[in-house]
Every structure is written in C-alpha cells, then in structure tokens.
Amino acid sequence: MAVRGLRRIIVSVADRERALALYRDALGLAEKYSAGDMVVLAVADTGVELLLHERPPTPGLAGVAASFLVSDVDEATAAAQKAGAQVVDAPADQPWGERQSVLTDPDGHVICLVAPTV
C-alpha cells in the first residue's frame, strides 16, 4: 500500500494561544476547530491540516520542518517575526527556484517560508 497524500502535520506547542498568533494570525492559516488542548488549522485549499497540540515540545534544528508556500516571503517573514518567530536564514533566492526563509517558531520548531522565483 502506498501513501496517497499528506493529511496533517502535528506540532507540539507549549502555549496554544502563542502558537496561534504565528500560524493563524501572522501566516493566515484558517482555524477549522479546536478541542481541549488541540486546534486544527487549514492549509489553504490543500486538504492538509496543521494540528497544534499543547504539550511539552521537543524542538530541534535537525528534525522535521514544514515549508509553507506564501505569496511574499519577505512580508511573511516580517509578520512571523512580529508574532515571535526567530529568523535562522533570512529570505534569499535559492538555486532550486524558490525564495526561502528559515525560522523557528516560538517553541523552537523549524519552519520554512517559500515562494517560486520564476
């Protein structure tokens, strides 16, 4: 049996409201529903969800990183910084045809913001 697609990414967060300030408010992911210590956000019209689960996070630079497609990497990076993200790599054009920034969210998880350069 083969994987048919990506359904959701689950991110452990120390403070759900602080995480929502970044993922919902700054990056514009739509809140679908919440229950207890979890909130589910929709990633545009992809069918993919981002589930924020309030529990002790275990961040790291060598772990899994989500890349979010945005319309303007520089603008999204600035909004993410205002919401508590830290820049690891500033926005820059990459040889594979994307402009990308690399950040850590308030819990230390790596996220990338990307847009095609062509």
Buried (B, 14 or more C-beta within 10 A) or exposed (E): EEEEEEEEBEBBBBBBEBBBBBBBEBBBBEBEEEEEEBBBBBBEEEEBBBBBBBEEBEBEEEEEBBEBBBEEBBEBBBBBBEBBBEBBEEBEEEEEEBBBBBBBBBBBBBBBBBBEEE
